[in-house]
Amino acid sequence: MARNKAKLARGLAALVLLLGNLSLAAPVMADIDTGNQPVQQTQVQNRQATDSSSSQQSTSSDQTGQQAQAPQQTPTTNENVQQTDNQSAHKIAAGIKNGSINNQALVNHVYQHIDQTNGQLNNVIYTDPQNAQKQVNDLQKTPADNKPFYGVPILIKGLGQSYKGYPNTNGLPYLKGNTYHFTNSFIKKLQDMGFVIVGQTNYPELGLINITNSNLNGVAHNPWNLDHNTGGSSGGAVASVAAGIVPIATGNDAGGSLRIPASWTGVIGLKPTQGLITGDSMTPSVVNFADTRDITDTATLLQGLMNPRHAQQLLQPMPTNLKQVKIAYSLVSPVGTPVSQDAKNAVLKAVAFLRAQGFNVVEQNSPVDGVKMMQTYYLGALDDGSVANYLAQQKLHRNLTADDVTNGNVSPMTYALYEASRKAPRSVSQQFRNELNLVNQQMTAFHQQYPIYLTPTTATTAPLNSDPAYLPEYVAKMMKIKDLPFNQQMQLIYDSWLHGLSKTPFTQLANLSGDPALSLPIYVSAAGLPLGVQLEGGKGDDFLLLALGKLFEDNHQFIFLNQYRQQQKDQKNNSQQQKDTINNGTRTSSHSEAPTAQTPATGTPASAGSQTVATGVSRMTNDQTSTSAKATTTPQKLATTQEKPLLHQNSLKHVHTQVQTSKGGQSTLPQTGNNSIVLTMASGVILLTLIICGTEVELRKKF
């Protein structure tokens, strides 16, 4: 009896504390085991954190308070910096502006996070803390106004995004030591928006494959499960975002390189309309952008990176009623390869959600011949072989040979593309342009009837790191490709790439058509691996895609790694609590004079089915529950955040309006298993459950 009274007293005390200060509720639900994680030294180059930098950090902390453009409202604490993990970039920027987050301390925290995780992930291949500190110092001397990402650390892709002094190797071992001698317009735009560049992320050789692995930089491991790959070619970028190291990491996309890894690591991946981004060509080729974990961040970033002249030409007006947008979906691989049940389930989940929101969604495949399109796509890749050989001539003073594959200088595909490029007839260029025109005409007509095309982003979940990019039998054939005529060379290249293409056949269409496409993280398999769905729109419909993405986000359809792990932990804890309650109740009943019926234990959160906890990086953050709760922020709240960048008429402000209109002003909350963490907060009620003497007591407080 005394024990029960003591238990009751402790429960009431905890209740008073929680009701008195709701901010304490988040750490209660969060995984705060980070203090037990060993600090691992990264293998990245130029990582020179010294004792002197620690003293400079202290000095910078004082200077930040003096030079911040917004008045300091809250004292900076280490806890504030730690809680930026898994937060949105615009919220971090708001904290820096109001003085609650010190930007130099934040940069140092990101480097510490990289140190702790990079030995497992290998997502970051280069850092320069001294350069980052200089950026912070320079930033503190400039007004924070019109810088939506003021002080936010960002990682940039190591391929094709030039930043003076950073490595410029293209992933080729014989270019090791090369550096960029200039900063391109894309990176300058990032800095204009307030970002602080802290390092460079991993990618495969020349960005040629859909996984991240190379002779120079090695494998990038998936934070959901280290035995699996991140995808490629922006693999290091997505791992950095999924693991909560930075809120945004840049990449580029010529065949799915932003969207494929986004699908396999559970983040948001947008490939904008061809030519919309500063520095990008109007002709279908590479598109530069980023992977994120927040639609507001994505839209604000898109606005800031757009080429104003091209935007005026390309961007289409938003529909007056989002629900009137007709959507086609497909479960069929465009190249005739198998599509996993997980990929189909992800799309069908999206279809059910969209129909529940009032959209007309019909099953209809695209009109494009996928095999012919990919054969043409590989003709365009011949240039990569030519470039690799040109660079070899500059560094090795000779042409590439099959021995370079054996010696690890190039991949077998790079060598194969080089040899085929030597025999390519002049008609290849015209053949490539003709196919681009055909795909463009077909998809333009398709989007007139179906403005949105929904498919899986990838046909499978992330492959194992032991799964090769090319099967050994084809590697052996590519070593002898020099002796084949051109047509047979191209057939061998297609056959060799098919092993990888079969996992990711849906993304290349948007590249050859020039259309925008958005991968959304809405599904996790029973094995605990994410898989995205892809929305492809017509040219210039980038903000229409983001409006749909916002609809998914506001209805809590996204599943990020930190939320998934927290859910799994809560489910495990509730199961244990249930067992303990039953055992305690049984023990009490056996000593009672008048046995009573056993009261049920507290309800467990909705299950994620047979999903199991992935064995990825175990570092969890103090902001887990906070992130989950904040995912329920209404469109009205997002529209009134401190960051209100001047956006295009089709931008985020319009996105919010369209999402709100489509919902009739109501916030619908489908209570699916994967969203159980945030449901009670989303309804405006915090449910606190205490087990007192075997009885369930539910106490509710409005916030």
Secondary structure, DSSP 8 states (H G I E B T S, - for coil): -HHHHHHHHHHHHHHHHHHH-GGGHHHHHS--GGGGS-------BT----HHHHHHHHHHHHHHHHH-SS---S---HHHHHTTTT--HHHHHHHHHTTSS-HHHHHHHHHHHHHHHHHHH--EEEE-HHHHHHHHHHHHTS--TT-TTTT-EEEEESSS---TTSB--TT-GGGTT-B-SS--HHHHHHHHTT-EEEEEE---GGG-SSS---TTT---EETTEEEEE--SSSHHHHHHHHTTS-S-EEEEESSSTTHHHHHHHT-EEEE--TT-BTT--SSSS-EEEEEES-HHHHHHHHHHHB-HHHHHHH-----S-GGG--EEE--S-TTS----HHHHHHHHHHHHHHHHTT--EEE---SS-HHHHHHHHHHHTHHHHHHHHHHHHHHTSS---HHHHHTTSS-HHHHHHHHHHHH--THHHHHHHHHHHHHHHHHHHHHHH-SEEEEESSSSS--BTTS-SS-HHHHHHHTTGGGS-HHHHHHHHHHHHHHHHTT--SSHHHHHH---EEEEEEEE-TTS-EEEEEEEE-TT-HHHHHHHHHHHHHTT----HHHHHHHHHHHHHHHHHHHHHHHHHHHHHHT-SS--------------TT-----S-----TTHHHHHHHTT--HHHHHTSS------TTSHHHHHHHHHHHTTT-------GGGTTTHHHHTTEEEEEEEETTEEEEEEEE-
